[in-house]
Amino acid sequence: MAALWIILAVVVVLLLIVVGIYNGLVRLRVRVDEAWSDITVQLKRRVDLIPNLVESVKGYAKHESSVFEDVTAARSAVLSAKGVKETAAADNQFEGALKSLFAVAEAYPDLKASQNFMQLQDELVDTEDKIQASRRFYNGGVRDLNTKIQTFPSNIIAGMFSFKVREFFELSDADQAAAEKPVDVKF
């Protein structure tokens, strides 16, 4: 009879451990999903600001149509991106286009002094800061989830319940090299 109680106690303890590990994995997965949502919200906010910014720059720099076309194409790429890798690549292309747009704006002192342009630029800088914070939060959540999925004994539970390792939001080597290259604007 005592052996039955011991076996029952061991089973209950093991069951509680499994439930605890499973719930921890679920919490981490939800945190990663929330962080990804934060990234998409901030990317959407930035994408929504761009048409206003482009319109205010267009009035001053009419002959810079290729810059505006690049920004518009990059904006479309961000809007249509699916998944972490594609979104990261599109976001990098978009950041490069924005650098070119701001480089053009630097050449027009009246534009830089425009209240509308200044406000849009401040909002964009604020959004960029929020995107960076969201990326860090997302990557931290992915790190925690991936670590838990790959370490013992939680890897057993993760495998049983089909938890998958997530991708970090990062630039590819080519995108990283392009992001570090200065913007070249010629008039």
C-alpha positions as CSV (number, residue, x, y, z in Angstrom):
1,M,0.0,0.0,0.0
2,A,2.8,2.4,0.8
3,A,4.5,1.6,-2.5
4,L,1.2,2.6,-4.3
5,W,1.3,6.0,-2.5
6,I,4.9,6.6,-3.4
7,I,4.2,5.8,-7.1
8,L,1.2,8.0,-7.1
9,A,3.2,10.9,-5.5
10,V,6.0,10.5,-8.1
11,V,3.4,10.5,-10.9
12,V,1.8,13.7,-9.5
13,V,5.1,15.4,-9.1
14,L,6.1,14.5,-12.7
15,L,2.7,15.7,-13.9
16,L,3.2,19.0,-12.1
17,I,6.7,19.4,-13.6
18,V,5.3,18.7,-17.1
19,V,2.5,21.2,-16.6
20,G,4.9,23.8,-15.2
21,I,7.3,23.4,-18.1
22,Y,4.4,23.5,-20.7
23,N,2.9,26.6,-19.2
24,G,6.4,28.3,-19.2
25,L,6.8,27.4,-22.9
26,V,3.3,28.8,-23.6
27,R,4.1,32.0,-21.8
28,L,7.3,32.5,-23.8
29,R,5.5,31.8,-27.1
30,V,2.8,34.3,-26.3
31,R,5.5,36.9,-25.3
32,V,7.3,36.3,-28.6
33,D,4.0,36.7,-30.5
34,E,3.2,39.9,-28.6
35,A,6.7,41.2,-29.4
36,W,6.3,40.4,-33.1
37,S,2.9,42.3,-33.0
38,D,4.7,45.3,-31.5
39,I,7.2,45.2,-34.4
40,T,4.5,45.1,-37.0
41,V,2.6,47.9,-35.3
42,Q,5.7,50.2,-35.3
43,L,6.6,49.3,-38.9
44,K,3.0,50.1,-39.9
45,R,3.2,53.4,-38.1
46,R,6.4,54.3,-39.9
47,V,5.0,53.2,-43.3
48,D,2.0,55.4,-42.7
49,L,4.2,58.5,-41.9
50,I,6.2,58.1,-45.1
51,P,3.7,59.4,-47.7
52,N,3.4,62.7,-45.7
53,L,7.2,63.0,-45.4
54,V,7.6,62.3,-49.1
55,E,5.0,64.9,-50.1
56,S,6.7,67.5,-48.0
57,V,10.1,66.8,-49.5
58,K,8.7,66.6,-53.0
59,G,7.7,70.3,-53.0
60,Y,11.3,71.2,-52.5
61,A,13.2,68.6,-54.4
62,K,11.1,68.0,-57.6
63,H,14.0,66.7,-59.6
64,E,14.8,63.8,-57.1
65,S,12.1,61.5,-58.4
66,S,14.3,58.4,-58.1
67,V,14.6,58.8,-54.4
68,F,10.8,59.1,-54.1
69,E,10.3,56.0,-56.2
70,D,12.8,54.1,-54.1
71,V,11.0,55.1,-50.9
72,T,7.6,54.1,-52.4
73,A,8.9,50.8,-53.6
74,A,10.5,50.1,-50.2
75,R,7.3,51.0,-48.4
76,S,5.4,48.6,-50.6
77,A,7.9,45.8,-49.9
78,V,7.5,46.3,-46.1
79,L,3.7,46.2,-46.4
80,S,3.8,43.0,-48.4
81,A,6.5,41.2,-46.4
82,K,5.7,37.9,-44.7
83,G,7.7,36.3,-42.0
84,V,10.7,37.4,-40.0
85,K,13.4,37.2,-42.7
86,E,11.4,38.8,-45.4
87,T,10.2,41.6,-43.1
88,A,13.8,42.2,-41.9
89,A,15.1,42.4,-45.5
90,A,12.3,44.7,-46.6
91,D,12.8,46.9,-43.5
92,N,16.5,47.2,-44.3
93,Q,15.7,48.3,-47.8
94,F,13.2,50.8,-46.4
95,E,15.8,52.2,-44.0
96,G,18.2,52.7,-46.9
97,A,15.6,54.5,-48.9
98,L,14.8,56.8,-45.9
99,K,18.5,57.6,-45.5
100,S,18.5,58.7,-49.1
101,L,15.4,60.8,-48.5
102,F,17.0,62.5,-45.5
103,A,20.2,63.1,-47.4
104,V,18.2,64.9,-50.1
105,A,16.4,66.9,-47.4
106,E,19.8,68.0,-46.1
107,A,20.5,69.8,-49.4
108,Y,17.4,72.1,-49.0
109,P,17.7,74.5,-46.0
110,D,14.1,75.8,-46.5
111,L,12.8,72.2,-46.2
112,K,14.9,71.5,-43.1
113,A,13.3,74.7,-41.5
114,S,9.8,73.7,-42.5
115,Q,7.7,73.0,-39.4
116,N,5.8,70.2,-41.1
117,F,9.0,68.5,-42.2
118,M,10.5,68.9,-38.7
119,Q,7.4,67.4,-37.1
120,L,7.4,64.4,-39.5
121,Q,11.1,63.9,-39.0
122,D,10.7,63.9,-35.2
123,E,7.8,61.4,-35.4
124,L,9.9,59.2,-37.7
125,V,12.8,59.3,-35.3
126,D,10.5,58.4,-32.4
127,T,9.1,55.5,-34.5
128,E,12.6,54.3,-35.4
129,D,13.4,54.2,-31.6
130,K,10.3,52.3,-30.9
131,I,11.1,49.8,-33.7
132,Q,14.5,49.3,-32.3
133,A,13.1,48.7,-28.8
134,S,10.5,46.3,-30.3
135,R,13.2,44.4,-32.1
136,R,15.2,44.0,-28.9
137,F,12.1,42.9,-27.0
138,Y,11.3,40.4,-29.8
139,N,14.8,39.0,-30.0
140,G,15.0,38.7,-26.2
141,G,11.7,36.7,-26.2
142,V,13.0,34.5,-29.1
143,R,16.2,33.9,-27.2
144,D,14.3,32.9,-24.0
145,L,11.9,30.7,-26.0
146,N,14.6,29.0,-28.1
147,T,16.8,28.4,-25.0
148,K,13.9,26.8,-23.2
149,I,12.9,24.7,-26.3
150,Q,16.5,23.4,-26.6
151,T,17.5,22.7,-23.0
152,F,16.7,19.6,-20.9
153,P,14.2,18.7,-19.6
154,S,12.0,21.3,-21.3
155,N,13.1,20.1,-24.8
156,I,11.3,16.9,-24.2
157,I,8.0,18.7,-23.4
158,A,8.6,21.1,-26.3
159,G,9.0,18.2,-28.6
160,M,5.9,16.5,-27.3
161,F,3.8,19.6,-27.9
162,S,5.4,20.7,-31.1
163,F,6.9,24.0,-29.9
164,K,9.2,25.4,-32.7
165,V,12.3,27.4,-32.5
166,R,11.7,31.0,-33.8
167,E,13.9,33.2,-36.0
168,F,15.6,36.3,-34.7
169,F,14.9,39.6,-36.4
170,E,18.2,40.3,-37.9
171,L,19.8,41.5,-41.0
172,S,21.4,39.2,-43.5
173,D,25.2,39.7,-44.2
174,A,24.4,41.5,-47.5
175,D,21.7,43.7,-45.7
176,Q,24.2,44.4,-42.9
177,A,26.9,45.5,-45.3
178,A,24.3,47.8,-47.2
179,A,23.1,49.2,-43.9
180,E,26.6,50.2,-42.8
181,K,27.4,51.9,-46.2
182,P,27.0,55.7,-46.3
183,V,24.3,57.1,-48.5
184,D,25.7,58.7,-51.7
185,V,23.5,61.5,-53.0
186,K,24.6,63.4,-56.1
187,F,23.0,66.5,-57.6
